[in-house]
Amino acid sequence: MKEEKAINWGPIPASLNIHMVLNVDTFFDAGEGNVRLEISEDGEEHYPKGSLNFYSVLAYRMVSVFPEITRITRPNVPLDHPQTACWELVNSRWLNEIAPKDIGNKSHHFVITSFYRLYEIAAEYCLYESTL
């Protein structure tokens, strides 16, 4: 299997796509195979910035991470900006394990960091919706 590689994935404004700035306020299963994350800027939880809407979700998981191991979760860093909050893993081992072979190539392994939480979502695509 090819080596995992983190690539830039910037569905949200660059000013918000920074680790320790992006805050996931709500993470929920929106039904019909979709997942929604409501996001805001740190300290602005009462003023949401938008949502990330994932479609045709195969699986998702959330893990707690500590600042000293955050680099470990980012294969082949550096990205354009090493503190990027959202990225995609290509050649993902996890996606290869969970995706049926006939649809695996349609799904993507999206990663979103929010302080000491790391969200991973295997989905066909994601759209950002601004609330501003």
Protein Blocks (a to p, Z undefined) as FASTA:
>chain_A
ZZdddddddfbcfklmcghkaccfbdcdebjhiacdddddehilmmcfbdcddehifbdc
dddddfklmmmmmghiacfblkbfbdcdehifklmmmpcfklmmmpccddddehjaccdd
ddfbdcdddfZZ
